[in-house]
Amino acid sequence: MSDLALRPLRRRARLIPSGWAVFAFGVAVFAVLPIVVILTTAMENTGALWSHIVAGILPQATRTTLTLLVGTAVLVTVIGTGCAWLVTAYRFRGRAFLEWGLLLPLAVPTYIMAYAYMDVLSPLGLIQGVIRDLLGYSSPREFRLPDIRAMWGAITLFGFVLYPYVYLTTRMMFLTQAANLVEASRTLGTSRSAVFWRVALPLARPAIAVGVSLALMETLNDIGASQFLGVRTLTASVYTTWIVRNDLAGATQIASAMLVFVVLLIWLERFARRRQRYASNAQRSRAMAARPLTGAKGAVAFAVGFLPIFIGFIGPASYLLGAAIRRIEFAGISPQIVRATLNTVTVSAVATLLVLVAGFVVAYASRIRPGPWTGSFLRLSTLGYAVPGTVLAIGILIPVAALDRFIDRSASEWFGLSTGLLFMGSGCALVYAYTARFLAISSGGIEAGLSRIAISYDHAARTLGHTSTGALLKVHLPLSRTALTAAGLLVFVDCMKELPATLLLRPLNFESLSTLLYGEAARGTYEDAALAALVIVAIGMLPVTLLARVGTSSSDPVAFTDGAQESRSGRGIFWKTSGRRSAST
């Protein structure tokens, strides 16, 4: 049969969706459903309620949120970009430690950072006590430092926890810039400081924009640190309106307003690099020659780079370790801690498995059936990470609660039995929230891993008689095992640290490590929560180790730019580059 006669058959075959495309469509619907529910519910609950929210809640909460976002953006940009240039452009004693040590604050969630410093910097805490002893004062009434429970305290804590997002992306861009650009500017008489401002910084601006947008999404998602520090953000307003005032409709309205912030952040990130064009000859490019610093200059450089590590990780981690040891010596390990750890590990493991399966479905469908539809399914599956946990929790609660009521009513009518809160009470809603929120990590990392496998492997497998599923089992799964492992580790740790969605969707009498810490800190019993916080930080070290391995290796310009260009929301740039490099090893 001629090629001309085969064209209609091929066109008809492309119109018939494959099983993988259908499954990918289901995953996309699964991920987008909470956002659709939020928007439709918010439009239904209009009228006097909305006018009250607009007049009484949104103005103050919006101003507070904007102030926090702007302050955090400035601080993470200064710290992250400055540290990235320091360890890239200069060589001094201790630089090797700083290269990976500057990533350590990623292991400390913002609510744990706030919890630790609230106790340490309180009027009766260690630091103020030592200062009063040195100055000769006897009580907090005579001398006390400014209260950290303020906007400046929140901005400072967020900045020193979230700067690694900017540090990692910006340093990778500094490493990929060819040395001849810097050398050309130097031959034209440009000083080393002017090279940073006029050459390196403009080239790294897209990477800075990506890092800042990721840090701001984490700031917008936070609820624990904001509550502890008395900063009433939109996220805190959603939680208070829903839980304290028992007003789900009002919480839905505020959540819909928060989506505007999410869209704005994504648009700003895309706008900042809309004209990004980066080309590099990988065979001829070489790293920029670092300027050696010795003596006092080297010591100052190390001290500058060490300060963010101390404030963002060593300080709070040392406090948690000391408090946990004292608590264990006094009362041993509480059974409540053991139960919370088991609950956290179980739910996180189940969610991680579902996230990996769903991520592989959308990534593999996009590979074997490339086109606008499967590409859209892949992009839609990543939207959940851009949505704060409180907003996502509301979007999940409404349909899941309705499904619970329907099943209970049907079971009562047909069998005379009451099923109760079948999905809400069993933790399925919480697993749903974790899966929808962290699906971007899985799909992005797995897609990056699959992209390293040559398409000729697919053709060879099909020539040997394997179906697409057979090729997956025989070829793609073994070759993408490293990317799967990396994505699974990152998802598992993020599930363990997630606080907002866990607070709102956990079943009755269910405590995770994060909610246990939140409850103890809210009651002021800091010593009881220290062990839970220490466990979270210790487990959070696992993805930091992985990121340090990626960040300190020689960077691949193509991997970085592809990851940046393909990043839609969430942490796509990290996981894409991480997945690609892992797949290549």
C-alpha positions as CSV (number, residue, x, y, z in Angstrom):
1,M,0.0,0.0,0.0
2,S,1.4,3.4,-0.9
3,D,2.3,6.0,1.6
4,L,-0.4,8.3,0.3
5,A,-3.0,5.6,1.1
6,L,-1.6,5.1,4.6
7,R,-1.9,8.7,5.6
8,P,-5.6,8.6,6.6
9,L,-5.0,5.5,8.6
10,R,-2.1,7.1,10.5
11,R,-4.2,10.3,11.1
12,R,-7.0,8.2,12.4
13,A,-4.6,6.3,14.7
14,R,-3.4,9.5,16.1
15,L,-6.9,10.6,16.9
16,I,-7.6,7.5,18.9
17,P,-6.3,8.1,22.4
18,S,-4.0,5.4,23.9
19,G,-4.5,3.9,27.3
20,W,-1.6,6.0,28.7
21,A,-3.1,9.2,27.4
22,V,-6.5,8.3,29.0
23,F,-4.7,7.6,32.3
24,A,-2.7,10.9,32.0
25,F,-6.0,12.7,31.5
26,G,-7.3,11.2,34.7
27,V,-4.2,12.3,36.6
28,A,-4.6,15.8,35.3
29,V,-8.3,15.9,36.4
30,F,-7.2,14.6,39.7
31,A,-4.7,17.4,40.2
32,V,-6.8,20.2,38.9
33,L,-10.1,19.3,40.6
34,P,-9.3,21.1,43.9
35,I,-8.5,24.4,42.0
36,V,-11.8,24.1,40.0
37,V,-13.7,23.4,43.2
38,I,-12.3,26.5,44.9
39,L,-13.2,28.8,42.0
40,T,-16.7,27.5,41.5
41,T,-17.5,27.5,45.2
42,A,-16.1,31.0,45.6
43,M,-18.4,32.3,42.8
44,E,-21.4,30.6,44.4
45,N,-20.9,32.2,47.8
46,T,-21.2,35.8,46.8
47,G,-23.3,38.6,48.3
48,A,-23.0,40.0,51.9
49,L,-20.4,37.4,52.9
50,W,-18.0,38.4,50.1
51,S,-18.5,42.2,50.9
52,H,-17.7,41.5,54.5
53,I,-14.5,39.7,53.6
54,V,-13.5,42.4,51.1
55,A,-14.1,45.1,53.7
56,G,-12.9,43.5,56.9
57,I,-10.3,40.8,56.2
58,L,-8.7,41.0,52.7
59,P,-7.3,44.6,52.9
60,Q,-5.2,44.0,56.1
61,A,-4.3,40.4,55.2
62,T,-3.3,41.4,51.7
63,R,-1.1,44.3,52.9
64,T,0.6,42.0,55.4
65,T,1.1,39.3,52.8
66,L,2.6,41.7,50.3
67,T,4.9,43.2,52.9
68,L,6.1,39.7,53.9
69,L,6.6,38.7,50.2
70,V,8.5,41.8,49.3
71,G,10.8,41.7,52.3
72,T,11.5,38.0,51.8
73,A,12.2,38.5,48.1
74,V,14.8,41.2,48.9
75,L,16.5,39.2,51.6
76,V,16.7,35.9,49.7
77,T,17.9,37.7,46.6
78,V,20.7,39.4,48.5
79,I,21.8,36.4,50.5
80,G,21.4,33.8,47.8
81,T,23.0,35.8,45.0
82,G,25.8,37.1,47.2
83,C,26.7,33.6,48.5
84,A,26.5,32.1,45.0
85,W,29.0,34.7,43.6
86,L,31.2,34.3,46.7
87,V,31.8,30.6,46.3
88,T,32.0,30.8,42.5
89,A,34.2,33.7,41.9
90,Y,36.6,33.4,44.9
91,R,38.8,30.6,46.3
92,F,39.5,30.5,50.0
93,R,40.0,28.1,52.9
94,G,36.6,26.6,53.8
95,R,35.0,27.2,50.4
96,A,34.3,23.5,49.8
97,F,32.3,23.4,53.0
98,L,30.3,26.5,52.1
99,E,29.4,25.1,48.7
100,W,27.2,22.4,50.1
101,G,26.7,23.9,53.6
102,L,24.8,26.9,52.2
103,L,22.0,24.4,51.2
104,L,21.5,23.1,54.8
105,P,18.7,25.6,55.7
106,L,16.5,23.7,53.3
107,A,16.4,20.9,55.9
108,V,14.7,23.3,58.4
109,P,11.0,24.0,57.7
110,T,10.0,27.6,58.3
111,Y,7.7,26.7,61.2
112,I,10.6,24.9,63.0
113,M,12.9,27.9,62.5
114,A,10.2,30.1,64.1
115,Y,9.6,27.7,66.9
116,A,13.3,27.5,67.7
117,Y,14.1,31.2,67.7
118,M,10.9,32.1,69.5
119,D,12.2,30.1,72.5
120,V,15.8,31.1,72.2
121,L,15.1,34.9,71.7
122,S,12.2,35.1,74.2
123,P,12.7,37.5,77.1
124,L,13.4,34.5,79.4
125,G,15.5,32.7,76.8
126,L,19.2,31.9,76.7
127,I,20.4,34.8,74.5
128,Q,18.6,37.6,76.3
129,G,19.6,36.1,79.7
130,V,23.3,36.1,78.7
131,I,23.1,39.7,77.4
132,R,21.4,40.9,80.6
133,D,24.1,39.2,82.7
134,L,26.9,40.9,80.7
135,L,25.2,44.3,81.0
136,G,24.4,43.9,84.7
137,Y,20.6,43.8,84.4
138,S,18.6,41.4,86.6
139,S,15.2,41.0,84.9
140,P,13.5,41.5,81.5
141,R,11.7,44.5,82.9
142,E,15.1,46.4,83.0
143,F,16.3,45.3,79.6
144,R,14.8,43.3,76.7
145,L,15.5,43.0,73.0
146,P,12.8,43.8,70.4
147,D,10.1,41.1,70.2
148,I,10.7,38.7,67.3
149,R,7.0,38.3,67.0
150,A,6.7,41.0,64.4
151,M,7.0,41.5,60.7
152,W,10.8,42.1,60.8
153,G,11.2,38.8,62.6
154,A,9.1,36.9,60.0
155,I,11.0,38.4,57.1
156,T,14.4,37.6,58.7
157,L,13.5,34.0,59.4
158,F,12.0,33.4,56.0
159,G,15.0,35.0,54.3
160,F,17.5,32.8,56.1
161,V,15.5,29.6,55.5
162,L,14.5,30.1,51.9
163,Y,17.6,31.8,50.4
164,P,19.0,28.4,49.2
165,Y,16.4,28.4,46.4
166,V,18.1,31.5,44.9
167,Y,21.6,30.3,45.9
168,L,21.2,27.0,44.0
169,T,19.7,28.3,40.8
170,T,22.0,31.3,40.7
171,R,25.2,29.4,41.4
172,M,24.4,26.9,38.7
173,M,24.0,29.8,36.2
174,F,27.3,31.3,37.4
175,L,29.0,28.0,36.8
176,T,27.6,27.6,33.3
177,Q,28.7,31.1,32.2
178,A,31.7,30.7,30.0
179,A,35.0,32.1,31.4
180,N,35.7,34.0,28.2
181,L,32.8,36.4,29.0
182,V,34.4,37.4,32.2
183,E,37.9,37.5,30.7
184,A,36.7,39.6,27.8
185,S,35.2,42.1,30.2
186,R,38.4,42.1,32.3
187,T,40.6,42.8,29.1
188,L,38.3,45.8,28.5
189,G,39.4,47.3,31.8
190,T,36.4,46.2,33.9
191,S,37.1,45.7,37.6
192,R,36.1,42.4,39.3
193,S,33.2,44.1,41.1
194,A,32.0,45.6,37.9
195,V,32.1,42.2,36.2
196,F,29.6,41.0,38.8
197,W,27.2,44.0,38.3
198,R,27.5,44.4,34.5
199,V,28.1,40.8,33.2
200,A,27.4,38.0,35.7
201,L,24.3,39.5,37.4
202,P,22.4,40.4,34.2
203,L,23.1,36.9,32.8
204,A,21.9,35.3,36.1
205,R,18.7,37.4,36.3
206,P,16.5,34.6,34.9
207,A,17.9,32.1,37.5
208,I,17.4,34.6,40.3
209,A,13.8,35.1,39.2
210,V,13.1,31.4,39.3
211,G,14.7,31.0,42.8
212,V,12.8,34.0,44.2
213,S,9.5,32.8,42.8
214,L,10.0,29.4,44.5
215,A,10.9,31.1,47.8
216,L,7.8,33.3,47.6
217,M,5.6,30.3,46.9
218,E,7.0,28.6,50.0
219,T,6.4,31.9,52.0
220,L,2.8,32.0,50.7
221,N,2.2,28.4,51.7
222,D,3.5,28.8,55.2
223,I,1.1,28.9,58.1
224,G,3.1,27.7,61.2
225,A,5.7,30.4,61.2
226,S,3.2,33.2,60.5
227,Q,0.9,32.0,63.3
228,F,3.8,31.7,65.8
229,L,5.2,35.2,64.9
230,G,1.8,36.9,64.9
231,V,1.8,37.8,61.2
232,R,-1.7,37.6,59.8
233,T,-1.2,36.6,56.2
234,L,-3.8,35.4,53.8
235,T,-2.9,31.8,54.6
236,A,-3.4,32.4,58.3
237,S,-6.7,34.1,57.6
238,V,-7.9,31.1,55.7
239,Y,-7.0,28.8,58.6
240,T,-8.6,31.1,61.2
241,T,-11.8,31.7,59.2
242,W,-12.3,28.0,58.6
243,I,-11.2,26.4,61.9
244,V,-11.8,29.1,64.5
245,R,-14.9,30.8,63.0
246,N,-16.2,27.6,61.4
247,D,-16.8,29.5,58.2
248,L,-15.9,27.3,55.3
249,A,-17.6,29.6,52.7
250,G,-15.5,32.6,53.9
251,A,-12.3,30.5,53.8
252,T,-13.2,29.6,50.3
253,Q,-13.5,33.3,49.3
254,I,-10.1,34.1,50.8
255,A,-8.6,31.1,49.2
256,S,-9.8,32.2,45.8
257,A,-8.1,35.6,46.4
258,M,-4.8,33.7,47.2
259,L,-4.9,32.1,43.8
260,V,-4.5,35.6,42.4
261,F,-1.1,35.8,44.2
262,V,-0.1,32.4,42.8
263,V,-0.9,33.4,39.3
264,L,0.9,36.7,39.7
265,L,4.0,34.9,41.0
266,I,4.1,32.5,38.1
267,W,3.5,35.3,35.7
268,L,6.3,37.4,37.2
269,E,8.7,34.4,37.0
270,R,7.8,33.8,33.3
271,F,7.9,37.6,32.5
272,A,11.4,38.0,34.1
273,R,12.9,35.5,31.6
274,R,10.6,35.9,28.7
275,R,13.5,36.9,26.5
276,Q,16.0,34.5,27.9
277,R,18.4,33.1,25.3
278,Y,21.3,31.2,26.5
279,A,23.8,29.4,24.3
280,S,27.0,27.7,25.2
281,N,29.4,25.4,23.5
282,A,29.6,22.6,26.0
283,Q,32.9,21.3,24.5
284,R,34.7,24.6,24.7
285,S,33.2,26.3,27.7
286,R,35.1,26.2,31.0
287,A,34.4,27.4,34.5
288,M,35.3,30.8,35.6
289,A,38.8,31.0,37.3
290,A,38.3,31.7,41.0
291,R,40.3,34.5,42.5
292,P,42.4,33.3,45.5
293,L,41.8,35.0,48.9
294,T,44.3,34.5,51.7
295,G,44.8,35.8,55.2
296,A,42.3,38.2,56.6
297,K,40.3,38.5,53.3
298,G,39.9,34.7,53.2
299,A,38.7,34.7,56.8
300,V,36.2,37.5,56.1
301,A,34.9,35.7,53.1
302,F,34.4,32.5,55.0
303,A,32.7,34.3,57.9
304,V,30.3,36.0,55.5
305,G,29.4,32.7,53.9
306,F,29.2,30.9,57.2
307,L,26.7,33.4,58.8
308,P,23.6,32.3,56.8
309,I,24.5,28.6,57.6
310,F,24.7,29.4,61.3
311,I,21.5,31.4,61.4
312,G,19.5,29.2,59.1
313,F,20.7,25.7,60.3
314,I,23.4,25.4,62.9
315,G,21.7,27.6,65.5
316,P,18.2,26.1,65.4
317,A,19.5,22.5,64.9
318,S,21.8,22.9,68.0
319,Y,18.9,24.2,70.1
320,L,16.7,21.4,69.0
321,L,19.4,18.8,69.8
322,G,20.0,20.2,73.2
323,A,16.3,20.5,74.1
324,A,15.6,17.0,72.8
325,I,18.5,15.5,74.9
326,R,17.2,17.3,78.0
327,R,13.7,16.1,77.4
328,I,14.8,12.5,76.9
329,E,16.9,12.6,80.0
330,F,14.0,14.0,82.0
331,A,11.0,12.0,80.7
332,G,12.3,9.6,78.0
333,I,10.8,9.3,74.6
334,S,7.0,9.9,74.7
335,P,4.7,7.3,73.2
336,Q,3.0,10.2,71.5
337,I,6.2,10.9,69.5
338,V,6.4,7.3,68.5
339,R,2.8,7.2,67.3
340,A,3.2,10.5,65.4
341,T,6.4,9.2,63.7
342,L,4.6,6.0,62.6
343,N,1.6,8.0,61.4
344,T,3.9,10.4,59.4
345,V,6.0,7.7,57.8
346,T,2.9,5.6,56.9
347,V,0.9,8.4,55.2
348,S,4.0,9.8,53.6
349,A,5.0,6.4,52.1
350,V,1.5,5.8,50.7
351,A,1.4,9.3,49.2
352,T,4.9,8.9,47.8
353,L,4.0,5.7,46.0
354,L,0.9,7.3,44.5
355,V,2.8,10.4,43.4
356,L,5.5,8.3,41.7
357,V,2.9,6.2,39.8
358,A,0.9,9.3,38.8
359,G,4.0,11.2,37.8
360,F,5.3,8.3,35.7
361,V,1.9,8.0,33.9
362,V,1.8,11.6,32.7
363,A,5.5,11.7,31.9
364,Y,5.4,8.5,30.0
365,A,2.2,9.4,28.1
366,S,3.9,12.6,27.0
367,R,6.9,10.6,25.7
368,I,5.1,7.9,23.8
369,R,2.3,10.1,22.6
370,P,3.8,13.6,22.2
371,G,1.4,16.3,21.3
372,P,-0.6,19.2,22.7
373,W,-3.0,17.1,24.7
374,T,-0.5,15.0,26.6
375,G,1.7,18.0,27.0
376,S,-1.2,19.9,28.6
377,F,-1.9,16.9,30.9
378,L,1.7,17.0,32.0
379,R,1.6,20.8,32.7
380,L,-1.8,20.6,34.5
381,S,-0.4,17.9,36.8
382,T,2.2,20.4,38.1
383,L,-0.3,23.1,39.2
384,G,-0.8,21.6,42.6
385,Y,2.6,22.6,43.9
386,A,2.0,26.3,43.1
387,V,-1.2,26.3,45.2
388,P,-0.7,26.8,49.0
389,G,-1.6,23.8,51.2
390,T,-4.5,25.6,52.9
391,V,-6.1,26.4,49.6
392,L,-5.6,22.9,48.3
393,A,-7.1,21.5,51.5
394,I,-10.3,23.4,51.0
395,G,-10.6,22.4,47.4
396,I,-10.2,18.7,48.5
397,L,-12.5,18.9,51.5
398,I,-15.6,20.0,49.7
399,P,-15.7,17.1,47.1
400,V,-14.4,14.4,49.5
401,A,-16.9,15.4,52.2
402,A,-19.7,15.4,49.6
403,L,-18.6,11.9,48.5
404,D,-18.6,10.7,52.1
405,R,-22.1,12.0,52.6
406,F,-23.3,10.3,49.4
407,I,-21.8,6.9,50.3
408,D,-23.1,7.1,53.9
409,R,-26.6,8.0,52.7
410,S,-26.6,5.3,50.0
411,A,-25.4,2.6,52.5
412,S,-28.0,3.7,55.0
413,E,-30.8,3.4,52.4
414,W,-29.7,0.1,50.9
415,F,-28.1,-1.8,53.7
416,G,-29.1,0.1,56.9
417,L,-25.5,0.8,57.7
418,S,-23.7,4.0,58.3
419,T,-20.2,4.3,56.8
420,G,-19.5,7.7,58.5
421,L,-16.6,9.7,57.2
422,L,-15.1,7.0,55.0
423,F,-12.5,9.0,53.2
424,M,-12.0,11.9,55.6
425,G,-11.8,9.7,58.6
426,S,-9.4,7.2,57.0
427,G,-6.8,9.7,55.9
428,C,-7.6,9.3,52.2
429,A,-8.2,13.1,51.9
430,L,-4.8,13.8,53.4
431,V,-3.1,11.4,51.0
432,Y,-5.0,13.1,48.1
433,A,-3.7,16.5,49.3
434,Y,-0.1,15.2,49.4
435,T,-0.4,13.6,46.0
436,A,-1.9,16.7,44.3
437,R,0.5,19.0,45.9
438,F,3.8,17.2,45.2
439,L,2.9,15.6,41.8
440,A,5.0,18.3,40.2
441,I,8.2,17.0,41.8
442,S,7.5,13.5,40.5
443,S,6.4,14.3,37.0
444,G,9.1,16.9,36.5
445,G,11.9,14.6,37.7
446,I,10.7,11.5,35.9
447,E,10.2,13.5,32.6
448,A,13.7,14.8,32.9
449,G,15.0,11.2,33.5
450,L,13.0,9.9,30.5
451,S,14.4,12.6,28.3
452,R,17.9,11.2,28.8
453,I,16.8,7.9,27.2
454,A,17.3,8.0,23.5
455,I,14.1,7.6,21.4
456,S,15.9,4.9,19.4
457,Y,15.5,2.6,22.4
458,D,11.7,2.9,22.1
459,H,11.9,2.0,18.4
460,A,14.2,-1.0,19.0
461,A,11.8,-2.3,21.7
462,R,8.8,-1.9,19.4
463,T,10.7,-3.6,16.6
464,L,11.3,-6.6,18.9
465,G,7.5,-6.9,19.4
466,H,7.1,-5.1,22.7
467,T,4.1,-2.9,23.4
468,S,4.5,0.5,25.0
469,T,3.9,-1.1,28.3
470,G,6.4,-3.8,27.6
471,A,9.0,-1.2,26.6
472,L,8.3,0.6,29.9
473,L,9.0,-2.5,31.9
474,K,12.0,-3.7,29.9
475,V,13.6,-0.4,29.0
476,H,12.4,2.8,30.7
477,L,11.9,1.7,34.3
478,P,15.4,0.2,34.6
479,L,17.1,3.2,32.9
480,S,15.1,5.8,34.9
481,R,15.5,4.1,38.3
482,T,17.9,6.7,39.6
483,A,15.5,9.6,38.7
484,L,12.6,7.6,40.3
485,T,14.6,7.2,43.5
486,A,15.5,10.9,43.7
487,A,12.0,12.0,43.1
488,G,10.6,9.5,45.6
489,L,13.0,10.7,48.3
490,L,12.1,14.4,47.7
491,V,8.4,13.7,47.7
492,F,8.6,11.6,50.9
493,V,10.5,14.3,52.8
494,D,8.2,17.0,51.6
495,C,5.1,15.0,52.7
496,M,6.7,14.6,56.2
497,K,7.3,18.4,56.5
498,E,3.9,19.5,55.1
499,L,2.0,21.4,57.8
500,P,-1.0,23.4,56.3
501,A,-2.7,20.6,54.5
502,T,-2.1,18.2,57.4
503,L,-3.6,20.5,59.9
504,L,-6.8,20.9,57.9
505,L,-7.3,17.4,56.6
506,R,-6.0,15.0,59.2
507,P,-8.5,12.5,60.7
508,L,-9.6,12.8,64.3
509,N,-7.0,11.7,66.9
510,F,-4.3,11.7,64.2
511,E,-1.1,13.5,64.9
512,S,1.9,13.8,62.5
513,L,5.3,15.1,63.6
514,S,4.5,18.5,62.1
515,T,1.0,18.9,63.7
516,L,2.4,17.6,67.0
517,L,5.1,20.3,66.9
518,Y,2.6,22.9,65.9
519,G,0.3,22.0,68.8
520,E,3.0,22.0,71.4
521,A,4.5,25.3,70.2
522,A,1.0,26.9,70.2
523,R,0.6,25.8,73.9
524,G,4.1,27.1,74.7
525,T,5.5,23.7,75.7
526,Y,8.5,24.0,73.5
527,E,10.6,21.3,75.2
528,D,7.9,18.6,74.4
529,A,8.1,19.5,70.6
530,A,11.9,19.6,70.3
531,L,12.2,15.9,69.6
532,A,9.6,16.0,66.8
533,A,11.3,19.0,65.3
534,L,14.6,17.3,65.4
535,V,13.3,14.2,63.7
536,I,11.9,16.4,60.9
537,V,15.2,18.2,60.5
538,A,17.2,15.0,60.5
539,I,15.0,13.5,57.8
540,G,15.1,16.8,55.9
541,M,18.8,16.4,55.5
542,L,18.3,13.6,53.0
543,P,17.2,15.7,50.0
544,V,19.7,18.4,51.0
545,T,22.5,15.8,50.6
546,L,21.1,15.0,47.2
547,L,20.9,18.6,46.1
548,A,24.4,19.2,47.4
549,R,25.7,16.4,45.3
550,V,24.0,18.0,42.2
551,G,25.0,21.6,43.1
552,T,28.6,20.9,43.8
553,S,29.3,18.9,40.6
554,S,30.2,20.5,37.3
555,S,27.0,21.9,35.9
556,D,25.6,21.1,32.5
557,P,24.5,24.2,30.7
558,V,21.9,22.4,28.7
559,A,20.4,20.7,31.7
560,F,20.0,24.0,33.5
561,T,18.5,26.0,30.7
562,D,16.2,23.2,29.7
563,G,15.0,22.8,33.3
564,A,14.5,26.6,33.6
565,Q,12.6,26.9,30.3
566,E,10.4,23.9,31.1
567,S,9.7,25.0,34.7
568,R,6.0,25.9,35.0
569,S,5.5,26.1,38.7
570,G,6.8,24.7,42.0
571,R,10.3,23.4,42.2
572,G,10.6,22.2,38.6
573,I,14.0,23.6,38.0
574,F,15.6,21.8,40.8
575,W,14.1,18.4,40.2
576,K,14.6,18.6,36.4
577,T,18.3,19.3,36.7
578,S,18.6,16.8,39.5
579,G,16.7,14.1,37.6
580,R,18.7,14.7,34.5
581,R,22.0,14.5,36.2
582,S,21.0,11.5,38.2
583,A,19.8,9.7,35.0
584,S,23.1,10.5,33.3
585,T,25.1,8.9,36.1
